[in-house]
Amino acid sequence: MGSRAFSRSAPRGAFSEVVLAEEKRTQRLVAIKCIPKKALEGKENNIENEIAVLHRIKHPNIVTLEDIFESTSHLYLVMQLVSGGELFDRIVEKGFYTERDASQLIHQILDAVKYLHDMGIVHRDLKPENLLYYSMDEDSKIMISDFGLSKIEGADSVMSTACGTPGYVAPEVLAQKPYSKAVDCWSIGVISYILLCGYPPFYDENDAKLFEQILKAEYEFDSPYWDDISDSAKDFICHLMEKDPLKRYTCELALEHPWISGDTALDKNIHESVSAQIKKNFAKSKWKQAFNATAVVRHMRRLQLGTSLEGPSQITPTSPSRNLKKKNPESL
């Protein structure tokens, strides 16, 4: 692997494995994504796109690509090591968690995504699983990872590919309309919603009904879970989870909202309620999985064929442990 020598240890994955490595000269730890070339057959454009995007990015809240090595059998991406754990795990472990904490998290995410958008890059798969803490420090910053579905906007290109994670995908993607960076803003709205109550705004065990909710932008601020959440927070979410992408807040507008830039985010401890709902709705066996766009792609194909979407859901990445019924999350 070039002039660097690394010691490595990690479990294997289906498509690739990520290993912890130490640069022996400096004893600096990094993460190496090891991708078998056989697994890349037919997917060369995807990895080339991811590398092209990562090469352009340098932001304090985005995991960086530090180097690339290649052998006869593997491609190795040397990534900045992020060791602070996943977003939901850290929230559950906290003893104190407030709206203000959520606001500060979303502020960092908005700042990073605005940076991407200003560079003409759309992430297209923003979700809690792709948000990691940089370190175990109490005041650690949050980092955006996984640019496998990201896209560099071109003057002559229109994004229309069915991609994203069920539950976080924007209505215009499901409606088979050309879409823009506004899809990321929708996803940030969904993440903000979950951070304040612990359950998703859209859920149904039947994927047709799930997509129907999203296409109509049907969601509620259910009592009692939202009773102690500020009107400012709800207003902020409504501007991001706006059905019409032309009316939806951009990252720049969202950063100017008083819930982010002002002092309207409340300091009341909501940890007990939020952590209980996170543990109930996002059990690791359900949400701690790699990206799976099967349901979204199936939806597109059936629309094209004019067939019914009815049938049992195969959506696994964002399915709560039990069915979420409108106006009654306690039925979970």
C-alpha positions in Angstrom: 0.0 0.0 0.0 2.5 2.5 -1.2 5.0 3.9 1.4 2.6 3.5 4.3 2.5 0.5 6.6 -0.7 -0.2 8.4 -1.9 -2.8 11.0 -5.5 -3.6 10.5 -8.4 -5.3 12.2 -12.2 -5.3 11.5 -15.1 -7.6 10.6 -16.0 -8.2 7.0 -19.0 -6.8 5.1 -20.8 -8.1 2.0 -19.7 -5.4 -0.4 -16.7 -3.9 1.4 -15.1 -3.9 4.8 -14.0 -0.9 6.9 -10.9 -1.6 9.0 -9.2 0.4 11.7 -5.6 1.1 10.7 -2.6 2.8 12.2 0.1 4.6 10.3 3.2 3.2 11.9 5.3 6.3 11.3 3.0 8.7 13.1 0.8 6.2 15.0 -2.2 8.1 13.7 -5.4 6.1 13.4 -7.5 6.1 10.2 -10.3 4.1 8.7 -9.7 2.1 5.5 -12.6 1.1 3.3 -11.5 -2.0 1.5 -13.5 -2.7 -1.7 -12.9 -6.0 -3.7 -12.6 -5.2 -7.4 -14.9 -8.1 -8.2 -17.6 -6.3 -6.2 -17.2 -3.2 -8.3 -18.0 -4.9 -11.6 -20.9 -3.0 -13.1 -20.6 -0.4 -10.4 -17.5 1.4 -11.5 -19.4 4.7 -12.1 -20.7 4.7 -8.6 -17.4 4.4 -6.9 -15.8 6.9 -9.3 -18.6 9.3 -8.5 -18.1 8.8 -4.7 -14.3 9.4 -5.0 -14.8 12.5 -7.3 -17.2 14.0 -4.6 -14.9 13.1 -1.7 -11.9 14.7 -3.4 -13.7 18.0 -3.6 -14.8 18.1 0.0 -13.0 19.7 2.9 -15.4 20.7 5.8 -15.1 20.2 9.6 -18.4 18.4 9.7 -17.8 16.0 6.8 -15.7 12.8 6.9 -12.7 13.4 4.5 -11.0 11.1 2.0 -7.3 11.2 2.8 -5.7 8.8 0.3 -6.4 6.0 -2.2 -4.4 2.8 -2.8 -5.0 0.1 -5.3 -3.8 -3.5 -5.5 -4.6 -6.2 -8.0 -7.6 -7.3 -6.1 -8.8 -4.3 -4.0 -9.4 -0.6 -3.9 -8.5 1.0 -0.6 -10.0 4.4 0.5 -8.2 5.9 3.5 -10.7 7.9 5.4 -10.6 10.2 8.4 -11.3 8.2 11.5 -14.6 9.1 13.3 -14.8 7.3 16.6 -17.6 9.0 18.6 -20.4 6.6 17.8 -23.7 6.9 16.0 -26.2 9.7 16.6 -29.0 7.7 18.2 -26.7 5.8 20.4 -25.2 9.0 21.9 -28.6 10.6 22.5 -29.9 7.5 24.3 -26.7 7.4 26.4 -27.2 11.1 27.5 -28.8 11.9 30.8 -29.9 15.3 29.7 -31.1 16.3 26.2 -33.0 19.4 25.1 -34.4 21.1 22.0 -31.3 23.3 22.1 -29.1 20.3 21.8 -31.1 19.2 18.8 -30.9 22.7 17.3 -27.1 22.7 17.6 -26.9 19.3 15.9 -29.1 20.5 13.0 -27.1 23.7 12.8 -23.9 21.7 12.1 -25.7 19.5 9.6 -27.2 22.5 7.8 -23.8 24.2 7.6 -22.2 21.2 6.1 -25.0 20.5 3.6 -25.0 24.2 2.6 -21.3 23.8 1.9 -22.0 20.8 -0.3 -24.9 22.6 -2.1 -22.7 25.6 -2.7 -20.3 23.3 -4.5 -23.0 21.7 -6.5 -23.0 18.5 -4.6 -26.3 16.7 -3.5 -25.9 14.0 -0.8 -29.2 12.2 -1.6 -29.0 9.9 1.4 -29.0 12.0 4.5 -30.3 9.9 7.5 -29.3 9.4 11.2 -27.2 6.3 10.3 -24.9 8.6 8.2 -24.4 11.1 11.1 -21.5 10.2 13.4 -19.8 11.9 16.3 -16.2 12.8 15.7 -15.0 11.7 19.2 -16.4 10.5 22.5 -16.0 14.0 24.0 -19.2 15.4 25.5 -19.1 18.4 23.1 -18.0 16.4 20.1 -19.0 17.7 16.7 -21.2 15.7 14.3 -19.9 14.4 11.0 -21.7 13.5 7.8 -20.5 10.3 6.1 -21.3 7.9 3.3 -21.3 9.7 -0.1 -22.1 6.6 -2.1 -25.3 8.1 -3.5 -24.1 11.7 -3.8 -24.3 13.5 -7.1 -22.4 16.5 -8.6 -24.9 18.7 -10.3 -24.0 19.5 -13.9 -25.2 22.3 -16.2 -26.7 19.7 -18.5 -27.7 17.0 -16.1 -31.1 16.5 -14.4 -31.4 14.3 -11.4 -34.2 11.8 -11.7 -32.7 8.5 -10.4 -34.7 6.7 -7.8 -32.5 6.7 -4.7 -32.7 7.4 -1.0 -33.8 5.6 2.0 -37.5 4.9 2.6 -38.8 7.2 5.3 -36.3 10.0 4.4 -36.9 10.3 0.7 -38.5 13.5 -0.6 -42.0 13.5 -2.3 -40.7 14.6 -5.7 -38.4 11.6 -5.9 -41.4 9.2 -5.4 -43.4 11.3 -7.8 -40.8 10.6 -10.5 -40.2 14.3 -11.0 -36.8 15.8 -11.7 -35.3 16.9 -8.4 -32.6 19.1 -7.0 -30.6 19.7 -3.8 -34.0 20.4 -2.1 -34.2 16.6 -1.5 -31.5 17.0 1.1 -33.4 19.8 2.9 -36.4 17.5 3.1 -34.3 14.8 4.7 -32.9 17.3 7.3 -36.5 18.1 8.2 -37.3 14.4 8.8 -34.1 14.1 10.9 -35.1 17.2 12.9 -38.5 15.7 13.6 -37.0 12.4 14.9 -34.5 14.3 17.1 -37.4 16.0 18.9 -39.7 13.1 19.5 -37.8 9.8 18.8 -40.1 8.4 16.2 -40.4 9.0 12.4 -43.0 11.3 10.8 -43.8 8.7 8.2 -44.3 5.1 8.8 -46.4 2.2 7.7 -45.7 -1.5 7.3 -47.2 -1.3 3.9 -44.8 0.5 1.5 -47.7 1.8 -0.6 -49.2 3.6 2.4 -45.9 4.8 3.5 -45.2 6.4 0.1 -48.7 7.8 0.0 -48.0 9.6 3.3 -44.8 11.1 2.0 -46.3 12.1 -1.4 -49.0 14.0 0.5 -46.5 15.3 3.1 -48.9 13.9 5.7 -47.4 14.1 9.2 -48.6 15.4 12.6 -47.1 16.7 15.9 -48.7 14.1 18.1 -49.7 14.7 21.7 -48.2 14.2 24.3 -44.9 13.8 22.6 -44.9 17.3 21.0 -46.7 19.1 23.8 -43.5 20.4 25.3 -41.8 21.2 22.0 -41.7 24.9 21.0 -43.9 26.3 18.2 -40.6 27.6 16.7 -39.3 24.0 16.3 -42.5 22.9 14.6 -42.4 25.9 12.3 -38.8 25.1 11.4 -39.8 21.5 10.5 -42.8 22.6 8.5 -40.6 24.8 6.3 -38.2 21.9 5.6 -40.9 19.2 5.2 -42.7 21.3 2.7 -44.2 19.2 -0.2 -43.4 21.8 -2.9 -39.6 21.8 -3.3 -39.8 25.4 -4.7 -41.3 26.6 -1.4 -39.2 24.4 0.8 -36.5 26.1 2.8 -33.0 26.0 1.5 -30.1 25.4 3.9 -29.4 29.1 3.8 -32.9 30.0 4.8 -33.0 27.2 7.5 -29.8 28.6 9.0 -31.5 31.9 9.4 -34.6 30.5 11.2 -34.8 31.6 14.8 -34.8 28.0 16.0 -31.3 27.7 14.6 -29.9 31.2 14.7 -31.9 32.7 17.6 -32.9 31.7 21.1 -36.3 30.0 20.6 -35.0 26.4 21.1 -36.1 25.4 24.6 -33.8 24.1 27.4 -36.3 21.7 28.9 -35.0 18.2 29.4 -36.8 15.9 26.9 -34.3 13.0 27.2 -36.6 10.5 28.9 -39.4 10.7 26.2 -37.1 11.0 23.2 -34.7 8.2 24.2 -37.6 5.9 25.1 -39.1 6.4 21.6 -35.7 6.0 19.9 -35.1 2.7 21.6 -38.6 1.5 20.7 -38.7 2.7 17.1 -35.1 2.3 16.0 -33.9 -1.0 17.4 -30.4 -1.8 16.0 -31.8 -4.9 14.3 -34.0 -2.5 12.3 -32.2 0.7 11.6 -28.5 -0.1 11.9 -28.2 -1.4 8.3 -26.6 -0.5 5.1 -28.6 1.5 2.5 -31.4 -0.3 0.8 -33.4 1.4 -1.9 -35.4 -1.7 -2.9 -38.7 -0.3 -1.9 -38.1 3.0 -3.6 -37.0 1.4 -6.9 -39.9 -1.1 -6.7 -42.3 1.9 -6.3 -40.8 3.5 -9.5 -41.1 0.3 -11.5 -44.7 -0.3 -10.5 -45.6 3.3 -11.4 -44.1 2.8 -14.8 -46.0 -0.4 -15.3 -49.2 1.0 -13.9 -49.5 -1.8 -11.4 -50.7 -1.7 -7.8 -48.3 -1.0 -4.9 -50.4 -3.0 -2.4 -48.7 -5.8 -0.6 -46.4 -6.5 2.4 -43.6 -4.0 2.8 -40.0 -5.0 2.5 -38.7 -1.7 3.9 -36.3 -2.5 6.7 -33.9 0.4 7.2 -36.3 2.8 8.8 -39.1 0.5 10.1 -40.0 1.0 13.7 -40.1 -2.1 15.9 -43.9 -2.0 15.8 -46.5 -0.3 13.8 -46.8 3.5 14.2 -50.4 4.6 14.0 -51.3 8.1 13.3 -52.0 10.3 16.4 -51.0 7.4 18.7 -47.2 6.6 18.9 -47.8 4.9 22.2 -49.3 2.0 20.2 -45.8 1.1 19.2 
